[in-house]
C-alpha cells in the first residue's frame, strides 16, 4: 500500500509532457529567453552562454553538433509559449482570473468602456469607435462607477432605514389613534346611553301617569256604580214589599209605586270609553319614535374631515367637523395622504357620482380656502391652488374674495359672508359656491371630473375654527 501510494505521489509530482517540452535541457527549468541553434535545439540564453564560456568548440549540449561560427537566434515562438504556460500554471495554482486574451493569446492591457470588457492591443480593431482606455484608466473608470453605485446603495440604505423608522413610529401612532378612538366611542355611547335612559325614564313616567289616571277614573266609576247598585237594591226591596200587600192597597198605591220605580227608566250603565291604556302610543314603533325624538340631540354632518390628511400645523376637533391653527407643529406620521407643507385638510369621503351639498363656517378669518379637489392633488409640495392643479375653490386673501382660477376671478360681495355653501353635481360637472346666509350666488365652475372629488378645507393659520355646519334633515312619513 505504501509503495503504491509513493508511486502515485511520484506520478503526481512528475512534470507534464508539455512542461518537459518547454524546459531547458541544461537547467531543467522553463525556458528563459530561449535561443535556437541551427540543429533545432533551444536553450536558455544564460545556460547556453555558460556552457560555451570555457570551451574551445561550441557544440550542442543535446546532439553534440558543432556550432562554431553561428549566431544563435531568439526563439520568440517558444518564449511566448513558455510565458503563456507559466501564466496558466500560476492561474491553476492561485486561482487567479485569466489575464490574457482568449482570442489572440496576448496580455490584456486595454479596457473597452462601451462593452465593459478587457482586451489586448489586437482587439482594438474589433472595438472601432468605442471608448477604449489603458487598463489603469479602465480601473479608475470602473472604480468611479462602482463608487457611484455604492453611494446610491448607501442612499437607498438610508432611505430604507428612514422608512423603517417612519413605519415604526406609525405603529405607535396607530396605537394612540386606536386608544383615542376607543375613548371617543365609549364617551359617545355613554352619552347616547344617557339619552336613551332619559328617554326611557320619560316614557315610563308617561305610562305610569296614564295608568294612574285610567285606574282613578275607573275607581270613581266603580264607586258611582256601587252607589247606584245600593239605591237600586233598596228600591227593589221596597217596591217588592209594597206589591205583596192586598190587591186594593196595591191599586190604591199604584201611582205612587209607579213614580218611585221610575228610576228604572234611567240610561243603563255603560263601560267608559278610553278606559284602557293607549298601548300603541306607548310601545308602537317605539324604536322609530325614540330615534325621532333624539334628532334634536344628535348632529348630522354631510361631510367630515380626514385627520390622516391634515397638515401638521393644524388641529382638528374630536368630531372631525372643524379645524384651526395649531400653536406648534404636531408630531404625526409623514404618510402619503398628509398635506405638508401646504396647510390643508381633505374630506374623509370622495364623490364619484351624485349631487352633494355642505356648508362651512369661516367666521371672521382673514384668509381661507374652500372647495373640492382631485384625489391625486399634490400633498408633499407647495402648489398654486388653481383648477389646472385639480382644485375648484374660492378663497379670501388680503380682503379680496376670489375664484381660484388662473388668473384669479375676483368676486363681488355686498357683505362679508360668514358661511359658505358648496354644491357639487358630478353628473353635470358643476361646482358652485354660495353665501349661505343671504343665498347669494358667488361663482360656478363647469369642468370634466375624471377622478373622485374630495371636499378641501384651508383655514389658514388662525384661531377661529373653520367648521362644517350640521345638516338640517327631515323625515318623510
PALO-19010 format. One record per residue (C-alpha): residue number from 1; residue in three letters; x, y, z. Coordinates in Angstrom, 1 decimal, padded with zeros to 4 digits. Each point is the difference from the previous one (the first is absolute). Example, Ala and Ser with C-alpha at 12.3 -4.5 7.8 and 13.67 -1.06 7.14 Angstrom:
1,ala,012.3,-004.5,007.8
2,ser,001.4,003.4,-000.7
END
This chain:
1,unk,000.0,000.0,000.0
2,unk,002.8,002.4,000.9
3,unk,001.9,-000.8,-003.2
4,unk,-003.1,000.6,-002.1
5,unk,-000.6,003.3,001.7
6,unk,003.6,001.1,-000.5
7,unk,-000.4,-000.9,-003.7
8,unk,-003.1,002.1,-000.3
9,unk,001.7,002.9,001.7
10,unk,003.0,-000.3,-002.4
11,unk,-002.4,000.1,-003.0
12,unk,-001.8,003.0,001.4
13,unk,003.2,001.9,000.6
14,unk,001.5,-000.9,-003.3
15,unk,-000.1,002.9,-002.5
16,unk,-002.5,-000.3,-002.9
17,unk,001.2,-000.7,-003.5
18,unk,-000.7,003.5,-001.1
19,unk,002.0,001.4,002.9
20,unk,002.9,-002.4,-001.0
21,unk,-000.1,001.3,-003.5
22,unk,000.1,003.5,001.2
23,unk,002.9,-000.6,002.4
24,unk,003.7,000.7,-000.8
25,unk,002.1,-003.2,-000.4
26,unk,002.7,001.5,002.1
27,unk,-001.7,001.6,003.1
28,unk,-003.2,-002.1,-000.3
29,unk,-002.0,003.2,000.7
30,unk,-002.5,001.7,-002.3
31,unk,001.8,001.9,-002.8
32,unk,001.1,003.5,000.8
33,unk,000.8,002.1,-003.0
34,unk,000.6,-003.2,-002.2
35,unk,002.5,000.0,-002.9
36,unk,-000.3,-002.3,-003.0
37,unk,003.0,-001.8,-001.6
38,unk,000.3,-001.2,-003.6
39,unk,-000.5,-003.6,001.2
40,unk,-003.5,000.9,001.2
41,unk,000.7,-000.2,003.7
42,unk,-000.7,002.9,002.4
43,unk,001.6,001.1,003.3
44,unk,-000.4,002.8,002.5
45,unk,002.3,002.8,-001.0
46,unk,001.8,-000.1,003.3
47,unk,000.4,-003.8,-000.1
48,unk,001.3,000.0,-003.6
49,unk,002.5,002.8,000.7
50,unk,001.2,-001.7,003.2
51,unk,000.5,-003.3,-001.7
52,unk,002.1,001.5,-002.8
53,unk,001.9,002.4,002.2
54,unk,003.0,-002.2,000.7
55,unk,-000.1,-002.3,-003.0
56,unk,002.1,000.3,-003.2
57,unk,-002.6,-001.7,-002.2
58,unk,-003.6,001.2,000.2
59,unk,-002.2,-003.1,-000.2
60,unk,-003.7,-000.7,000.6
61,unk,-000.4,-001.5,003.5
62,unk,-002.7,-002.4,-001.3
63,unk,001.3,-001.3,-003.5
64,unk,003.6,001.2,000.3
65,unk,-000.1,001.7,-003.4
66,unk,002.8,002.5,-000.5
67,unk,-001.5,003.5,000.0
68,unk,003.2,002.0,-000.4
69,unk,-000.4,003.1,-002.0
70,unk,-003.8,000.2,000.3
71,unk,-002.0,002.5,002.0
72,unk,-003.0,-001.4,001.9
73,unk,-003.2,001.8,-000.8
74,unk,-002.8,000.8,002.6
75,unk,-002.8,-002.6,-000.1
76,unk,-003.0,002.4,000.4
77,unk,-002.7,-002.6,-000.5
78,unk,001.5,-002.2,002.7
79,unk,000.3,003.0,002.3
80,unk,-003.6,001.0,-000.4
81,unk,-001.2,-003.5,000.4
82,unk,002.1,-000.4,003.2
83,unk,-001.3,003.2,001.4
84,unk,-003.6,-001.0,-000.7
85,unk,000.6,-003.4,001.6
86,unk,001.6,001.7,003.0
87,unk,-003.1,002.3,000.4
88,unk,-002.5,-002.9,-000.3
89,unk,002.0,-001.9,002.6
90,unk,-000.2,002.9,002.4
91,unk,-003.7,000.4,-000.6
92,unk,-000.6,-003.7,000.8
93,unk,002.1,000.4,003.1
94,unk,-001.4,003.2,001.3
95,unk,-003.5,000.0,-001.5
96,unk,000.7,003.5,-001.5
97,unk,-002.2,001.1,-003.0
98,unk,001.2,-000.3,-003.5
99,unk,002.0,003.0,-001.1
100,unk,000.6,-000.8,-003.6
101,unk,-002.2,000.5,-003.0
102,unk,-001.8,-003.2,-000.8
103,unk,-000.1,000.9,-003.7
104,unk,003.6,001.2,-000.5
105,unk,001.7,-001.5,003.0
106,unk,001.5,003.4,000.8
107,unk,000.2,001.9,003.3
108,unk,-003.1,002.1,000.8
109,unk,001.2,003.5,000.2
110,unk,-003.1,001.9,-001.2
111,unk,-003.6,000.5,001.2
112,unk,-003.1,000.7,-002.2
113,unk,-002.4,002.3,001.9
114,unk,-002.9,-000.7,-002.4
115,unk,000.2,-003.8,000.2
116,unk,001.4,000.0,003.6
117,unk,002.7,-002.6,-000.8
118,unk,003.7,-000.4,000.1
119,unk,001.9,-000.3,-003.3
120,unk,003.4,-000.3,-001.6
121,unk,001.6,002.4,-002.4
122,unk,-001.1,-002.1,-002.9
123,unk,-003.6,000.2,001.1
124,unk,-000.1,003.8,-000.5
125,unk,-000.9,-000.5,-003.7
126,unk,-003.1,-002.0,001.1
127,unk,-001.2,002.9,002.2
128,unk,000.1,002.8,-002.5
129,unk,-001.7,003.2,001.1
130,unk,-000.1,-001.2,003.6
131,unk,001.4,001.7,003.1
132,unk,003.2,-002.0,000.4
133,unk,002.3,000.8,002.9
134,unk,003.2,-001.3,001.5
135,unk,-000.6,-002.5,002.7
136,unk,000.9,002.4,002.8
137,unk,-002.4,002.6,-001.3
138,unk,-002.6,-002.8,-000.4
139,unk,000.5,-000.9,003.6
140,unk,-000.5,003.6,001.0
141,unk,-003.2,000.2,-002.1
142,unk,-001.4,-003.2,001.6
143,unk,001.0,001.2,003.5
144,unk,-001.8,003.3,-000.7
145,unk,-003.1,-001.8,-001.3
146,unk,000.0,-002.4,003.0
147,unk,000.5,002.9,002.4
148,unk,-003.1,001.6,-001.5
149,unk,-001.9,-003.3,000.3
150,unk,001.2,-000.3,003.6
151,unk,-001.1,003.5,000.7
152,unk,-003.5,-000.7,-001.5
153,unk,-000.2,-003.2,002.0
154,unk,001.0,001.9,003.2
155,unk,-002.7,002.6,-000.7
156,unk,-002.6,-002.8,-000.6
157,unk,001.1,-001.6,003.2
158,unk,-000.5,003.2,001.9
159,unk,-003.4,000.4,-001.7
160,unk,-001.0,-003.5,001.1
161,unk,001.2,000.8,003.5
162,unk,-002.1,003.2,000.1
163,unk,-003.0,-001.9,-001.4
164,unk,000.4,-002.6,002.7
165,unk,000.1,002.7,002.6
166,unk,-003.1,001.7,-001.4
167,unk,-001.9,-003.4,-000.1
168,unk,001.1,-000.7,003.6
169,unk,-001.2,003.5,001.1
170,unk,-003.2,-000.6,-002.0
171,unk,-000.6,-003.2,002.0
172,unk,000.1,002.0,003.2
173,unk,-002.2,002.7,-001.5
174,unk,-002.6,-002.6,-001.1
175,unk,-000.1,-001.3,003.5
176,unk,-000.5,003.5,001.4
177,unk,-002.7,000.5,-002.7
178,unk,-001.7,-003.2,001.1
179,unk,000.1,001.1,003.7
180,unk,-001.5,003.4,-000.9
181,unk,-002.6,-001.5,-002.3
182,unk,-001.1,-002.5,002.7
183,unk,-000.2,002.8,002.5
184,unk,-002.2,002.1,-002.2
185,unk,-002.2,-003.0,-001.0
186,unk,-000.5,-000.8,003.7
187,unk,-000.8,003.6,000.8
188,unk,-002.4,000.4,-002.8
189,unk,-001.8,-003.2,000.8
190,unk,-000.2,001.0,003.7
191,unk,-001.6,003.3,-001.2
192,unk,-002.4,-001.9,-002.2
193,unk,-000.7,-002.5,002.8
194,unk,-000.7,002.9,002.3
195,unk,-002.4,001.5,-002.6
196,unk,-001.7,-003.4,-000.4
197,unk,-000.2,-000.4,003.8
198,unk,-001.6,003.5,000.3
199,unk,-002.4,-000.9,-002.9
200,unk,-000.8,-003.3,001.6
201,unk,-000.7,001.7,003.4
202,unk,-002.2,002.6,-001.7
203,unk,-002.1,-002.6,-001.8
204,unk,-000.3,-002.1,003.2
205,unk,-001.2,003.1,001.9
206,unk,-002.6,000.7,-002.8
207,unk,-001.1,-003.6,000.2
208,unk,-000.4,000.0,003.7
209,unk,-001.8,003.3,-000.1
210,unk,-002.5,-001.2,-002.5
211,unk,-000.3,-003.3,002.1
212,unk,-000.9,002.0,003.1
213,unk,-002.4,002.3,-001.9
214,unk,-001.9,-002.9,-001.6
215,unk,-000.1,-002.0,003.3
216,unk,-001.2,003.0,001.9
217,unk,-002.7,000.7,-002.6
218,unk,-001.2,-003.7,000.2
219,unk,000.1,000.1,003.8
220,unk,-002.3,003.0,000.0
221,unk,-002.2,-001.7,-002.5
222,unk,-000.1,-003.1,002.3
223,unk,-000.9,002.1,003.0
224,unk,-002.8,001.7,-002.0
225,unk,-001.3,-003.4,-001.1
226,unk,000.2,-001.4,003.5
227,unk,-002.3,002.9,001.2
228,unk,-002.4,-000.6,-002.8
229,unk,-000.1,-003.8,000.9
230,unk,-000.7,000.8,003.7
231,unk,-002.8,002.5,-000.9
232,unk,-001.4,-002.4,-002.6
233,unk,000.0,-002.9,002.4
234,unk,-001.7,002.0,002.7
235,unk,-002.7,001.2,-002.5
236,unk,-000.5,-003.6,-001.3
237,unk,-000.6,-001.3,003.5
238,unk,-002.4,002.8,000.9
239,unk,-002.1,-000.3,-003.2
240,unk,000.0,-003.8,000.3
241,unk,-001.3,000.3,003.6
242,unk,-002.7,002.4,-000.9
243,unk,-001.1,-002.2,-002.9
244,unk,-000.6,-002.8,002.5
245,unk,-002.9,001.9,001.8
246,unk,-003.7,-000.5,-000.7
247,unk,-001.2,000.6,-003.5
248,unk,-002.0,003.0,000.9
249,unk,003.0,001.5,001.8
250,unk,002.2,-000.6,-003.0
251,unk,-002.5,001.6,-002.3
252,unk,-000.3,003.0,002.3
253,unk,003.8,000.4,000.3
254,unk,000.7,-000.8,-003.7
255,unk,000.6,003.7,-001.1
256,unk,002.4,000.5,002.9
257,unk,001.8,-003.3,-000.7
258,unk,000.1,000.7,-003.7
259,unk,001.6,003.4,000.7
260,unk,002.6,-001.6,002.4
261,unk,000.9,-002.6,-002.6
262,unk,000.6,002.6,-002.6
263,unk,003.8,-000.3,000.8
264,unk,000.1,-003.0,-002.2
265,unk,-000.6,002.2,-003.1
266,unk,003.4,001.6,000.5
267,unk,002.7,-000.9,-002.5
268,unk,001.7,-003.3,000.6
269,unk,003.6,000.1,001.3
270,unk,002.7,-000.3,-002.7
271,unk,003.7,-000.8,000.1
272,unk,001.8,003.3,-000.4
273,unk,001.8,000.5,-003.4
274,unk,003.7,000.6,000.0
275,unk,000.4,-001.8,003.3
276,unk,002.9,-002.2,-001.1
277,unk,003.6,001.0,-000.5
278,unk,001.1,001.4,-003.4
279,unk,002.4,-002.9,-000.7
280,unk,000.7,001.1,-003.6
281,unk,001.1,003.4,001.2
282,unk,002.2,-001.4,002.7
283,unk,001.8,-002.9,-001.8
284,unk,-001.1,000.1,-003.7
285,unk,003.0,000.8,-002.3
286,unk,001.9,000.8,003.2
287,unk,003.5,-000.1,-001.6
288,unk,-001.1,002.4,-002.7
289,unk,-001.6,002.4,002.4
290,unk,003.1,-000.1,002.3
291,unk,002.2,000.7,-003.0
292,unk,-002.2,002.8,-001.2
293,unk,000.0,001.6,003.5
294,unk,003.8,-000.2,000.0
295,unk,000.5,002.0,-003.1
296,unk,000.2,003.2,001.9
297,unk,002.8,-001.5,002.2
298,unk,002.2,-001.3,-002.9
299,unk,001.8,001.7,-002.8
300,unk,000.1,-001.1,-003.6
301,unk,003.0,001.3,-002.0
302,unk,-000.3,-000.4,-003.8
303,unk,003.8,-000.3,-000.2
304,unk,002.8,-000.5,002.5
305,unk,003.8,000.7,000.0
306,unk,002.6,-002.7,-000.4
307,unk,002.6,000.3,002.9
308,unk,002.5,-002.0,-002.0
309,unk,000.2,002.8,-002.6
310,unk,000.3,002.9,002.4
311,unk,003.0,002.3,-000.1
312,unk,002.3,-000.3,003.1
313,unk,-000.6,003.7,000.5
314,unk,-003.8,-000.5,000.6
315,unk,-002.0,-001.7,002.7
316,unk,-003.4,-001.7,-000.5
317,unk,-003.0,-000.2,002.3
318,unk,-000.9,-003.4,001.5
319,unk,-003.1,-000.2,-002.2
320,unk,002.1,000.7,-003.1
321,unk,-002.3,002.8,-001.0
322,unk,002.3,003.1,000.7
323,unk,003.6,000.9,-000.4
324,unk,002.2,002.9,001.1
325,unk,003.6,001.1,000.5
326,unk,002.3,-002.1,002.2
327,unk,002.4,002.0,002.1
328,unk,002.8,-002.5,-000.6
329,unk,000.7,-002.5,-002.7
330,unk,-001.7,-003.3,000.8
331,unk,002.1,-003.2,000.3
332,unk,-001.9,-002.1,-002.6
333,unk,001.1,-002.7,-002.5
334,unk,001.1,001.3,-003.4
335,unk,-002.5,-002.2,-001.8
336,unk,-000.6,000.5,-003.8
337,unk,-003.5,001.4,000.6
338,unk,001.1,002.8,002.3
339,unk,000.4,003.6,-001.2
340,unk,003.5,001.4,000.8
341,unk,001.0,002.8,-000.4
342,unk,-003.4,001.2,-001.3
343,unk,-002.5,000.9,002.7
344,unk,-003.0,-002.1,-001.1
345,unk,-002.2,-002.9,001.1
346,unk,-002.2,-002.1,-002.3
347,unk,-003.4,-001.5,000.5
348,unk,-000.2,-003.5,001.2
349,unk,-002.2,-001.1,-002.9
350,unk,000.4,000.5,-003.7
351,unk,-002.8,000.3,-002.6
352,unk,-000.1,-001.7,-003.4
353,unk,-003.7,000.6,-000.7
354,unk,-003.1,001.7,001.2
355,unk,-000.8,003.4,001.4
356,unk,001.4,001.2,003.3
357,unk,-000.2,003.1,002.2
358,unk,001.6,001.3,003.2
359,unk,000.6,003.3,001.8
360,unk,003.1,001.2,001.7
361,unk,000.3,002.7,002.6
362,unk,003.0,002.3,-000.6
363,unk,-000.9,002.8,002.4
364,unk,002.4,003.0,000.0
365,unk,003.1,-001.9,-001.1
366,unk,002.0,002.4,-002.2
367,unk,001.3,-002.8,-002.3
368,unk,-001.5,-003.4,-001.0
369,unk,-000.6,-002.3,-002.9
370,unk,-003.1,-002.3,-000.5
371,unk,-000.8,-002.3,-002.9
372,unk,000.5,-003.5,-001.4
373,unk,003.1,-001.7,-001.4
374,unk,001.0,-003.1,-001.9
375,unk,001.2,-003.0,002.0
376,unk,003.4,000.3,-001.7
377,unk,000.6,003.6,001.0
378,unk,003.6,000.8,001.2
379,unk,000.5,-000.7,003.7
380,unk,003.8,000.3,000.5
381,unk,000.9,003.2,-001.7
382,unk,-001.3,003.5,-000.3
383,unk,-002.2,000.7,-003.0
384,unk,-002.2,002.8,-001.4
385,unk,-003.6,-000.7,000.8
386,unk,-001.7,000.1,-003.4
387,unk,-002.3,-002.1,-002.1
388,unk,002.9,-001.2,-002.0
389,unk,001.5,-001.4,003.2
390,unk,-003.2,-002.0,000.6
391,unk,-001.6,002.4,002.5
392,unk,-003.3,001.8,-000.5
393,unk,-000.3,002.6,002.8
394,unk,-000.5,003.5,001.2
395,unk,002.0,001.9,002.6
396,unk,000.5,003.2,001.9
397,unk,003.4,001.6,000.1
398,unk,001.0,003.6,000.8
399,unk,-003.7,001.0,000.2
400,unk,-000.7,-001.2,-003.6
401,unk,-002.4,-002.9,-000.7
402,unk,001.1,-002.0,-003.1
403,unk,-000.8,-003.0,-002.0
404,unk,003.3,-001.8,-000.1
405,unk,000.5,-000.3,-003.7
406,unk,003.0,001.0,-002.1
407,unk,-000.1,003.0,-000.1
408,unk,-002.1,000.7,003.1
409,unk,-003.7,000.8,-000.4
410,unk,-000.9,002.8,002.5
411,unk,-003.4,-000.4,001.6
412,unk,-002.3,002.8,001.0
413,unk,-001.7,-000.4,003.3
414,unk,-002.4,002.5,001.7
415,unk,000.9,-001.1,003.5
416,unk,002.5,-002.3,001.5
417,unk,-001.3,-003.6,-000.2
418,unk,000.5,-002.0,003.2
419,unk,-001.3,-003.3,-001.3
420,unk,000.8,-001.4,-003.5
421,unk,-002.3,-002.5,-001.7
422,unk,001.7,-002.5,-002.4
423,unk,-002.1,-001.9,-002.6
424,unk,001.4,-002.8,-002.0
425,unk,-001.7,-001.6,-003.0
426,unk,002.2,-002.8,-001.4
427,unk,-002.3,-000.9,-002.9
428,unk,000.0,003.6,-001.2
429,unk,003.6,000.6,000.8
430,unk,-000.9,003.0,002.1
431,unk,001.3,001.6,003.2
432,unk,-001.7,003.1,001.3
433,unk,000.5,002.2,003.1
434,unk,-002.6,002.1,001.8
435,unk,-000.3,002.3,003.0
436,unk,-002.1,-002.3,002.2
437,unk,-001.4,002.8,002.2
438,unk,-001.3,002.2,-002.9
439,unk,-000.3,-002.6,-002.7
440,unk,002.2,002.1,-002.3
441,unk,001.7,-002.0,-002.8
442,unk,003.7,000.6,-000.1
443,unk,001.5,-002.1,-002.8
444,unk,-000.6,-003.2,-002.0
445,unk,002.7,-002.3,-001.6
446,unk,-000.8,-002.3,-002.9
447,unk,002.5,-002.6,-000.8
448,unk,000.5,-003.7,-000.7
449,unk,000.9,-002.0,003.1
450,unk,001.9,-003.2,-000.7
451,unk,000.8,-000.9,003.6
452,unk,-001.8,000.0,003.3
453,unk,-000.4,003.5,001.5
454,unk,000.6,000.6,003.7
455,unk,-001.0,003.0,002.1
456,unk,003.0,002.2,000.7
457,unk,000.4,002.4,002.9
458,unk,002.8,002.6,000.4
459,unk,-000.7,001.9,003.3
460,unk,003.3,001.9,-000.1
461,unk,002.0,000.5,003.2
462,unk,-002.7,001.6,002.1
463,unk,-001.6,-000.7,003.4
464,unk,-003.6,000.2,-001.3
465,unk,-001.1,-003.5,-000.9
466,unk,-001.2,-000.9,-003.5
467,unk,-003.0,-002.2,000.7
468,unk,-002.3,-002.2,-002.0
469,unk,-003.6,000.9,000.8
470,unk,-002.4,-002.8,001.0
471,unk,-002.5,-000.8,-002.6
472,unk,-003.8,000.5,000.4
473,unk,-001.8,-003.2,-000.7
474,unk,-003.6,-000.9,-000.1
475,unk,-001.9,-003.3,000.2
476,unk,-002.6,-000.7,-002.7
477,unk,-002.8,-002.1,001.4
END
